Amino acid sequence: MMDLRSLPSVDRMKSLASLDGFSEQVKANASRQAIDWARRRLLDGDEVAREEIDSMAIAFARQATETTLKPAVNMSGVVLHTGLG
């Protein structure tokens, strides 16, 4: 069973091979978020496996680099200049 003292360090989390494609800042932030997630779960009395922390770090890194922009069509000039609106 894992306890708070056995939580991995941010440096160890950043060195995960599955985080290699991300920037150092994204790796550090995702690692901190995953460790905080595990800490909250442990304080609530839940068990946490090391693999779960690693998986959460990867998920947080992917979430941070996900694009949220959606394509848009700007037709305001067409409406203004042609009177079609």
ZIMO-V337201 format. One record per helix or strand of 3 or more residues. SS is the DSSP state (2 for helix, 1 for strand). FROM is the first residue (numbers start at 0). TO is the last residue. If there is no record, write none. Layout:
((SS:FROM:TO) (SS:FROM:TO))
This chain:
((2:3:5) (2:9:13) (2:16:18) (2:23:42) (2:49:64) (2:75:81))
